[in-house]
């Protein structure tokens, strides 16, 4: 079971159904109904939907905690049903909501669970466990010997992820892995996990009932509806821009426009150039420049091009040097990685509705405005697919 | 009261086959044998029905019926049969032993089952999902976590068996019950009756303390008592998010 890092496998559901209680009876409601999904290697596919929609059942059919009634699940093209059960499971990372950490074992023992099953040497298990703890942001020296009861909820989730990664499985199944922590910790764990995934590039099936989490975490999102059917399968952007049905539209929420903003970052915009003036330079020149422009403010910067604040050009003296005292330092700051949703929120919240985009060193890169964000949204607008076949008399779609 | 003290101080009561040491030995060895056999029967069945959940209701109900039958009745019912089988031991040893064993099985079996069932099913499923085989789930997860409960069942069984071993004396057996039965039937020996009661109670309490220590000793460290006693610097773990961990 030696494995190289970054290995991933494709996962394919081929007409998979699961019925409980006498599969022969035609009337039995299906937990999962004729599910066909194809997930490319190295991607995160989120299964999202209301309770009882079959998303967890679908997940558990991959590591065969639940056996499908019909259909096949192919991992790298090989039918999971044909593989030896424990061998299959040891090659699939599994993270559940309550983390499932063994309470009587230390963190390092928990992380070493699967390697121990695979018969790794003690030294190798320890080395791997410590490496993984570091990877999920827990100092091995501090955490190795602790028991799960001595960890916070967020720390437990990290250990749960480390344990699932222990034998470097090509596939990970995550069942509401961040569901049991508070929203702030959840967001941090999500961000860290996405960063980790950039390196690991595992194929991940991720179950959640939270559409925001689905949009954030998923390369692909499968929206389940009651009855174990997939209502739509696509990228988060596709889902938000053109929900396939009324159900999906309602599930993604009426604020899906705002949610789409969360998918774009400031880096995706063409920024306005900032009318900057370096502190100590001539105030008269800055005044003339400001008054000549449609936007009569000047952004004062230090010699390293870091912003100090806005100055209304009309208030500037005709001569003399620009000083920091003239500048109003209240202005929203964003960087290129800020999502448009966050940027918009910052702008709406501020008296100055112009955001200053800075780079890593804090130097000004340009400006962002509410209008630019709105423009961006209009460009990307696609009519919901379920409106395309609307009856005559419905408002015509401009894209058609 | 003085007469009881005097009885204990009488060297004659510490000698020979009718002395305290020998009666104690008889009592403990018979109880021990009954507990051992009860464990050999009750533990595997409890583990099996606890882990698989199969036949659980039926088995637990039968065990509880067993609990309801008075030991004395068992003794009397078995007597004619055991006399047929072995004239030598059939009168006292075999009936007493069987009655005690039947009494000890239910607490061991039922608590073993309950201890295993109490292990968080999500935890078991996580273990299964990671590729532990069923015996590994039982051995590495369920048994360690159920240990405190299982040992608790042993404590109950031990107390009952020690107390019940006294009835062996009714059918002519040895053990500490001899002192009680003989003291009861001979009004000139009231001190012996009370001494017998004290000895049985003392033995039961002493063994219970020993078992309590063992119980604590073999309970996984993380599951013992208040955590703050050995936890490191003030832990962030809030009590609120602990229970879900099983």
Interface residues (C-beta under 8 A of the other chain):
Chain A: X60 X63 X65 X85 X86 X87 X88 X89 X90 X91 X92 X94 X96 X97 X98 X99 X100 X101 X102 X103 X104 X105 X106 X113 X114 X117 X146 X147 X148 X149 X150 X151 X152 X153 X155 X156 X163 X164 X173 X180 X181
Chain B: X120 X122 X123 X125 X126 X127 X128 X129 X130 X131 X132 X133 X136 X140 X141 X144 X145 X220 X221 X222 X223 X227 X231 X232 X235 X236 X237 X238 X241 X242 X244 X245 X246
